[in-house]
Amino acid sequence: MSRKFMNLDEGQSIFFARELEAVLSRQFDVLYPELRSRMFLPVSNEAGPGAESITYYQFDKVGMAKLVSDYADDLPRADAFGNKFTSPVESLGISFGYSLQEVRASAMANRSLPTMKADAARRAHEQKVDEIAALGDPSSGLVGFLNNANVPAISATTGSWAAATPDQILDDMGEMVQQIISTTNSVETPDTLLLPPAQYALINQQRIVDTDTTVLKFFLSNNAWIRNVDHWYRLTGAGAGGTDRMVCYRRDPSKLELHIPQEFEALPVQERGLAFEVPTHSRIGGTVIYKPLSALYSDGI
């Protein structure tokens, strides 16, 4: 950042380089709790910035022993086979900048460069990451967490929860857990349930009949597997036919990961006429669900 800029004198150039470093440092520390994909999905940077795709293999074993005689020569054969899966990696980019006059005026007044522009760029970047993590990007082949075609989907038995009883809601929530476990013969055991905000607010307020215990508290206290129930606005209208969707899954990097081979980075300043532009860049591979049967969607709540 110590380079001289064509239209700035020595003092202004030093000021700009120093202030830009401060702006970038502050922006890299900004957190956006309402953009929730990083909270709900294990994030992997393992692939590295040069990766063009994410490839993983899924193996299975087949074969069954049988009772045989002493001289048997027809022993059943065991074997293993695997499938290869590949997900693309794409670049995300956005920029922010300052005009020549903005830099000179800030240097003359000895005041900091405004951080709002860098903040806007960082937020726009994280919004896109959150969107791709949740819903993917069909045009590029990136896959999302909430609409993966390989994850089973059911219709909630109760239907809309607006007029449902606490017992009906508990049955719908418990059904998701039970179905994952029974379908996989207990190989998969979920630990997280995500709801749209309206349904989350409902179970956080509605009480079990003749008690002071909410549906949410009762469910968490009485379910042996689920340890976290939370809300995500992206589940609103995410189900079949635009209905609200609930998702049950295990928050475990061996089951699924959000791939970000290159986190948000600011590139060297570029001169653009009478302005200075700071390009930013990252690489994203979407949400890869290695074990689709470890998750389940329920629509119509």
TIFI-123997 format. One record per residue: x, y, z of N, C-alpha, C in turn. Coordinates in pm, whole numbers, plus 32768, in hexadecimal, padded with zeros to 4 digits. Layout:
BEGIN
XYZXYZXYZ;...
//
This chain:
BEGIN
80517F8780008000800080008055807F8000;80DA80707FFD813280E48009814F81267F83;811680F07F17812F81277E9280FB81B67E89;813582047E2C8106828C7E14809782897DAB;803682DF7DBE7FC782E67D607FDA83607D07;7FBB834E7C887FE083AB7C207FB9843C7C3F;7F4184517C777F0E84D97C877F13850A7D17;7F5F84C77D6C7F6A84F07DF77FFA85187E16;800C857F7E6B809285A27E9680BF853F7F02;813A854F7F31817484ED7F8D812084DC800B;80F8854C804780AB854480C28023850480AD;7FE1852980407F5D84EF80247F67845A8005;7FD284357FBE7FE583A87F9B7FF983538018;804E838480758066833B80F27FE583328142;7F9A83A181487F1B83A381907EBB833B8156;7EAF833A80D27E4F82E080927E74824E80AD;7EF4822C809E7F1F81A280B67F0481788146;7F2581D181A57F1281B182337E7E81A38255;7E2D820082247D9E81FD82437D5781878201;7D82816581877D4480F481437D618072818E;7DDB806681C17DFC7FF182127DA17FEA828E;7D87805D82CC7D31806183427CA3803B831E;7C71806D82AE7BE9804E82817BDC7FB8826A;7C3D7F7D82227C367EEF82057C3E7E9B8283;7C927EC582E17C9F7E7C835E7C1B7E7983A9;7BD97EED83AE7B597EF383F47AF07E9F83AD;7AED7EA383297A867E5B82E07A977DC482E9;7B117D9682F47B257D0682FF7AF37CD18385;7ADF7D2983E77AAD7D0084697A167D0D8475;79D37D42841079437D57841878FA7CD28414;78987CC1846C78467C49846E77B67C6D844D;77717C13840A76E77C2A83E576937BB58418;76657BBA849476217B4784CE75A07B218486;75617B82844174E57B6083FD74FC7B0F837E;75767B0F834B75997AB882DA75CC7A368318;757979CE831875897962837775C978E38340;75ED78E182C0762178658287769D783482D0;76F4788E82F8776F7865833D7752782F83C9;76DF7853840276B8781E84837685778F8477;76407771840975FB76F283FC7649768983AD;76B176B3836776FA76578311778F76568335;77CC75E28343785D75DD8351789E761882D4;78FF767082E6794276B2827579CA7673825E;79E8765481E07A6A761B81BD7AB37676815C;7B327693817C7B8B76DD81217BF5767F80E7;7BDF75FE80F87C45759A80DB7C7075998048;7C1475AF7FEC7C3475A07F5D7C9F76037F2F;7CA3767B7F697D0876DD7F437CDB77337ECF;7D1277AD7EC27CE3780D7E5E7CF677E37DCE;7D4F77837DB37D6577597D297D0476EF7CF9;7CAF76BC7D517C55764E7D2C7BEC767C7CC7;7BD4762A7C627B6B76447C017AEE75F17C1D;7AFA758C7C727A88753A7C957AA374F27D19;7A3974C47D597A4174747DD27A1973E67DAB;7A7173877DBF7A5572FC7D9C7A5E72A57E19;79FC724F7E297A0271F07E9879CB716A7E68;79F071027EB079C9707A7E8C7975703D7EFB;79136FF17ED478BE6FAC7F3478C96F167F19;78F66ECD7F7E790D6E3E7F6F78A56DED7FBB;788A6D777F88782F6D1A7FCB786A6C8E7FC4;78426C3C802478736BB2802B77FC6B54801B;780F6AE97FD177A46A887FBD77DA69FC7FDA;778069A37FFA77A669198013776B68E48094;775368648099771E6825811177596799811E;778F677C819377C666F781AC7756669181BA;7778661481A8771565A981BB7759653181FC;770864D98233773C645E826B776D640381FA;77E463CA820A781E6378819E785162F381D8;786362918181789B621081A87934621581A6;797661AE81D67A0761B081E37A4D61C3815D;7A18618A80F27A5B619080707A1361EC800E;79CC624C8042797C62A37FEA79D662F27F8C;79AD63007F1079F563537EAF799A63BC7E70;792963D67EB078CC64397E7B78B664AA7EE0;792664D97F1B791D65417F7F78E565C27F41;788566017F83785166807F4F78BF66E97F4F;78BA67437EF0792367A87EE178F6682E7F19;794D686C7F66793768F57F95797C69557F34;794669CD7F2A79826A2E7ECF79656ABB7F01;79A66B197EC479906BA67EE3798A6BF37E60;79356C587E5D792B6CAC7DE679166D3D7E11;79376D967DB9792D6E237DDB78F46E777D6C;78BD6EE87D91788A6F4B7D3278D76FCD7D44;78ED70137CD8793570917CD978D271037CC6;78DE716A7D1B788771DF7D1378DD725B7D07;78B372B67CB278FF73317C9C78A273AA7CA0;78CD74117CE77882748E7CEF78DE75007CC1;78AD755C7C6F790475C77C3C7928762C7CA7;799276767C8D79BA76E77CE279B677647C8B;797777CD7CBE796978497C7379A278BF7CC3;79BE792B7C7C79F279A57CBB79827A077CDA;79907A4C7D4A79397ABC7D6C798D7B3A7D6D;79587BA57D3979A47C227D35794C7C9C7D47;79827D007D8879407D817D9679B07DE57DB9;79987E647DA97A007EC67DC479C67F3E7E0F;7A1F7F8C7E4879FA800E7E817A6B806E7E64;7A5380EF7E757ABD814E7E547AA381DA7E88;7B0582307E6F7B0082BB7E9A7B2B83147E27;7AED83887E1E7B1783E77DB87B97842E7DE4;7BDC84687D847C5584B47DA27C3785227E08;7BC785667DF67BA685D57E507B8485A37EDC;7B4385317EE77B2584F97F6B7BA584DC7FB9;7C0784A57F747C8684867FB67CCC85067FE0;7CD385697F887D1785E77FA87CD186328018;7C4B863280157C018678807D7C1586368105;7C1685B281077C2B856A81857CB8858281BA;7D1B858281607DA5859981897DB6862781BF;7D778688817C7D84871481A77D44872A822F;7CD386E982477C8C86F982C67CC086998330;7D1F864383087D5885DE83637CEB858883A3;7C8A856083527C20850883847C2484848339;7BEF842183757BF3839B833C7B9F839282BD;7BCA833C82647B77831F81F07AF582DD821E;7A8782FA81DD7A0882B982037A0E822381EB;79DB81D9824D79DE81478243795F810E8205;78FC816381EF787B813081BF788780EA8138;78E0811A80E378EE80DD805E792780508069;798E804280BA79C77FBD80CF79637F628114;79177F9B817178B27F4E81B778477F1C8156;781F7F7380F977BA7F4C809677ED7EDB803E;786D7EE2801778A77E787FC378AD7DF4800F;78D87DFA808E78E27D7F80DC78587D4280F4;77F87D98811277717D64812C77357D2780AD;77487D69803B77137D337FBD77517CAB7FA0;77D17C9E7FBF78157C1E7FAB77D97BB28004;77C87BD1808677947B6E80E377027B4B80C6;76B67BAA8092762D7B8C806A762B7B257FFA;76867B337F9B768A7AD37F2D76B97A4B7F5E;771A7A487FB8774679C97FF376D179858038;768679D180867614799B80CF75AA79648070;759179AC8005752D79807FA2755878FF7F5E;75D578F97F33760678807EEE760B780B7F4F;763678247FCA763A77B9802E75B0777C8042;754977D0804474C177A1805E748077667FE3;748977AD7F727439778B7EFD748B77677E81;750E77727E89756177527E16755777BC7DAA;758877997D35758177F07CBF757177967C45;74F6777E7C1A74DD771F7BAD752A773D7B2D;754077BD7B10758277E07A92761377B17A8F;765277A37B0376DE77787B0976ED76E97B3B;768076AC7B64768776237B9776A876197C2A;76B0768B7C6F76C976877CFF7649765A7D48;765A76047DAB75E875C87DF175DA76067E7C;755D761A7EA7754176547F29751775EC7F8F;750E7618800C74EA75C0807B745475A58083;740376078064737375FD807F732275C9800A;736275AE7F987317757D7F24736675137ED7;73AE74C17F1F73FF74597EDF73A473E77EB2;73AA73C67E32735073617DF9736772D67E33;73D972BD7E6F73F772387EA573C772257F35;739E72927F75736B72887FFE72D772657FF9;72AB71FD8041721D71D9804071C6724B8076;714C7254804270ED72BA806F70667278808A;7026729F80F66FA2726E81186F4472E4812A;6EC472C9812C6E60732F814D6E3B731F81DF;6E39738E82276E18738982B56D8C734F82C7;6D7E72EF831F6CFD72AD83366C927311835F;6CB5736E83B76C5473CF83E96C3274398381;6C8F745683286C7C74C782CE6CA075478316;6C5D75B382F66C7D763483326C72762F83CA;6CD5766D840D6CD6766F849E6C8376E184D8;6C4B773684836C0777AE84B46B99778B8517;6B50771E84FE6AE376F785576AFC766F8597;6B79764285956B9A75BC85C86BA375BC8661;6B8A7549869A6B9A7539872A6C2C751E874A;6C55753287C76CDF751287ED6D04748187CC;6CA8742487E56CC5739787C96CDC737F8734;6C8F73C086DF6CA173B0864F6D2973E68622;6D4E745886586DD0749286356E4174368664;6E37740586DD6E9D73AA87116EA6732C86BD;6E3472FA868E6E34728486386E7E729F85B5;6E687314857A6EAC733684FD6F4273408511;6F6B737E857F6FFA738C859B7039730485B8;6FF572B5860A702A7232862B702E71D385B5;6FCF71E385586FCC718C84E2704A7198848F;70807211848670F872258437716E71D78472;717D71E384F571EA719C853771DA71058526;716170D6853F714670478538715D701184AB;7136705E84447143702C83BC71D670208392;7228708083B772B77077839672F46FFC83D8;72D66FE8845573106F77849F72DE6EF38469;725C6EE6845272256E678424724C6E488394;72506EAD833E72756E9782B273036E6582A4;735C6E9382FC73EA6E6F82F274126E048358;73AF6DC5839973CE6D6083FF742D6D95846A;74156E10849374616E5484FD74F06E7884D4;75116E69845475956E95842675A06F2D8431;75336F72840E75307004841574D8702E848B;750C708C84DB74C170C1854C74CB715A854A;745F71A085307465723285257479727585AD;74AB72F085A974BA733B8626748773CA861D;745573F385A7742B747D859373A874838545;735174DE856D72D274F5852772C7758B850B;72B075AF848C72A2763B8466721576558434;71E076C9845C715776EF84397155777C83FE;70EC779D83B270D77829838C70BD787C840A;70D978FD840870C979508481703D794E84BD;6FD5794D846A6F4C795084A06F2E78D384F1;6F56786084BE6F3C77E285056F9377D78582;700E780C857A7064780C85F070277862865F;6FF778D886396FB87930869C6F3E78ED86DA;6EF378A286886E7C785D86BA6EA077F78726;6F01779F870B6F227737876E6F6C777187E6;6FA477E887D76FE7782988466F84786D88A4;6F08787F88776EA278C288C66E31786488F2;6E0B780988976D9B77B088B56DC0774D8923;6D65773C89836D8176E689F56D36766289ED;6D7475FD8A256D32757D8A356CB975928A90;6C4975528A706BCD75668ABA6BE2754D8B50;6BAF75AC8BA06BB275A48C336C3F75A48C6D;6C9E75DD8C236D2875EA8C576D5E76738C33;6DD276938C6D6E1A770E8C496E8C76F18BE9;6E9076788BB16EFE764E8B5A6ED976668AC7;6F2F76AC8A806F1576C489F26F2E764589A2;6EF6764589296F0B75D488CE6FA175C288B3;6FE6763088A070767628888470C275E988F8;70A87619897070EE75E489E570CC755189FB;704F752E89E9702674A289FC706B74478997;70717474891970B0742288B17144740D88CF;718A747688F27219746B890E72347416898A;71DA741B89EA71ED73D08A6671CF733C8A55;717C731B89F1714B729289E7717B7247896B;71C67289891371FA7245889F728A721B88BA;72A8719F88A3732B716988C7739A71938867;737771C987F273DC71E3878C73EE7278876E;738272C38764738C734F873B73C373A487AD;742E73EC878F746D744387F2745B74D787D1;742D74F5875B74207581873473A9759386D7;735175F086F972E3761986A172F576AE8688;72F776D686097311776285E972BC778B8572;72CA7808854A7278783D84DD72D078788470;729E787683F572E378AE8380727878DF831F;727D795F83017214799882AD7211795C8222;727F792381F6728278E98170722C786B8163;71FC783581D371A277C281CD711277EB81B0;70F4786B81BD706F789C819D705878938107;6FF7784380DE6FD97833804F703B77DB8005;70957794804C70FC7743800870CA76B87FE2;7052769280107020760C7FF76FD675FE7F73;6FA575867F5A6F5B756A7EDF6EE275C67ED3;6ED076007E5C6E60765A7E456E6976DC7E90;6EE177017EBD6EF2777E7F066EC577777F97;6EB276FE7FCB6E8B76EF80576F0576FE80B1;6EEA770E81336F58771B81926F97769381AC;701A769481BE7065761781CA70AC76108251;70B07599828A70FE757B8302716B751882D9;71E275268313724F74CB82F0728C7492836F;72A37410836C72E173C883DB7361738883A7;73D0739583F07450736283BD74B47358842F;75277320840F7595731B846E75FE73818445;761C73DC849E767D744684807709740F8497;773C73CE843077B87381843D7801738983B7;788173AF83B778C973BB833778D8733982EB;78C072C7832C78C3724982E2784172338295;77DB728482B3775872788271774472E48206;7771735C8221775F73CA81C277C0743B81E3;77E37488817D783C74FB8190781B7568812C;782B75E48159782A7657810178BA767180D7;78D576638056795F76718026797A77017FFB;79DC773D803D7A0C77C380197AA477B8800A;7AD4778D7F967B6477797F847BB777F77F98;7B7A786B7F7D7BBF78E97F947B5F79487FD9;7B80797080537B2D79D180997B3E7A5C805B;7AE77AB680827AE87B4080527B747B7C805C;7BA47BB27FEE7C287BF27FEC7C227C747F9D;7C6E7CD57FC87C797D547F817CF87D537F2E;7CEB7D747EAF7D5E7D767E537D9C7E027E51;7E127E107E157E537E947E127DFC7F007DD2;7E0C7F797E047DBF7FEC7DD27DDD80037D3F;7D7680237CF37D8580417C657D5580CF7C49;7DA381177BF97D7C819F7BD47D1A819B7B5F;7CAD81E17B6E7C4681E77B077C2582797AEE;7C6A82B87A907C5183457A767C7083997AF0;7C0A83DC7B247C1A842F7B9B7BEA83E77C19;7BF383657C1B7BC783187C8F7C2582A47CA6;7C1C826A7D1B7C6A81F57D417C0981867D65;7C1981157D257BBE80A47D387C0680327D7E;7BC07FF37DDE7BF67F807E257BA27F057DFD;7BD67EAF7DA67B8B7E357D847B917DD27DF8;7B267D897E0C7B267D1D7E6F7AF97C9C7E2C;7B1F7C2C7E667B0F7BAD7E207B047B3C7E85;7ABE7AD37E617ABE7A577EAF7A9A79E47E52;7AA379697E847A7E78F27E387A1D78A07E8B;79B4786E7E4A794E78237E92792777A57E45;791177397E8F78ED76BA7E51786376887E79;781376DE7EBB778D76B67EE2778E76567F58;771876237F78770A75C57FE7770975367FB0;776A74E97FD87773745D7FAC773F7404801D;76D673B88000769D735C806276D072D08041;773072A2808D776F72218073771071AD8091;76BC71BE80F576607154811F75D1718B811B;7591718680A6750B71C2809974A3718880F9;74B27108811F745070CC8179746470F7820A;74CB7147822574DD717E82AB748771FA82C0;74407224825873EA7299825F73607277822A;72FE72CB824D727572B88220722D733E821D;71E0735381B1718B73CA81A870FB73A481CA;70B374018209702473F082206FDE747081F4;6F80746481976F3F74D9815A6EAF74E88187;6E82756481806DF57581819A6DD575AB8227;6E3B75C682796E2275EB83046DF2767B8310;
//
